[in-house]
Amino acid sequence: MGIKQSSNHIFMIEPKTFFMNPETLASNHYQDGDDENPELITAQAKVEFLH
């Protein structure tokens, strides 16, 4: 059997919190620096995760 670069399985964990990280905001173009409510962002992330 040869070396594999990817797995046949993944393990996902439901997010407990989900919001921007101010320490990495400047260098991570996937983050948005808006001041939305962290509880709202977390709730939206959980809905997206579960569906």
ABEGO torsion letter per residue (X at the ends): XBBBABBABBBBBBBABBBBBAAAAAABAABBABABBAAAAAAAAAAAAAX
